[in-house]
Amino acid sequence: MQEDLQAKSLEPIEDCPRSDMMFGWIEPKQDKNSSKCLVYILAIMVILGSILLVLANIFLRARTPDFEIGSVKVRNLKYGNSSAPSFNFTLVTQVTVENTNFGEFRFDKSTGTVWCGSEVVGLMKIPKGIAQARATQKMKVSINVSSLWLSDAKNLRKNMSYGLLEFKSYVKLSGRVNILNIVRRRRNPEMNCFMKLNLRGKTIQGLKCD
């Protein structure tokens, strides 16, 4: 009996299995969950980055404002179609600067020209100003137009006999767009306009700007 007990006591005691052996199946599950979380985080970062790029392109992009003549009226028209054809009048115009940016547009004063044929017959002086964000700045500008600027007025006789004179104007603004003091870009809107003066009606017709 004692020998049996001694033999049993000498038998090696089995070690308790390690926790990582018993629950080894848990670790792969944790690694899988971590990988999923990483993928979700990266996907969210990509989506947020895309949204920020779209917003920056919309709000922080400096666009060139639109610049054109809104209306034109003729004042003090005098003309003659004799041996020395001539004309003299004042154009009262409303010039508009439409700013579509999310920041103000400050522009310097500038001088444009009014042409009859290939010669300048008047100057258009634009004062400096500010077009606020998402707003339109309107300015009243008077232009004295005269055939005295022409080197040869004889070519006017044919056009004046029809009662119509064609004019074109050109102005270029120089300014800077400032968006939230983050984006500052120089922009130079230009205006080309074509118009016809009806001598008998003393009105401007066919006004077109591009």
C-alpha angles and dihedrals in degrees: 000000000000090000090055091051092048090049092051092047090054093055111106114257112237113244117241110254115256119255091239089056093049095043100026090126090070096067097061089050091053091050090050093051091048091052091051092050091051091051091049092049092050091048091051091049091051092049093048091047091052091049091050091050092051092048092047090051090051102040104025100041112110109221127189109255120237114254123191148131112269099190140352131206129185120228133183096002115188124170142157133197102196128114088307107038115204144166136194127178145134125247114211106199137179109219119197131200109195111198113197094176126107088237137053125277116216116193133186126232114274142178125232131188137234116212135200107193107319097334134082115245101169147013126232113206115200115195121222116264150146129258107201123223113291091357141109122238114209123198133182112225128182120205125193109214121190140165088223086087090062120099091206121020096177092094089063094070096079095046093045091052087065090051094240133102123189122219136176131194135200130194132168122195124206116206148129132247114218117193115187089322086284102091120040116175132166113233128184113196115194132203128204115180133180124197144161125225114218102211097195096043093038090222139118116242135177094031110180129169130188 
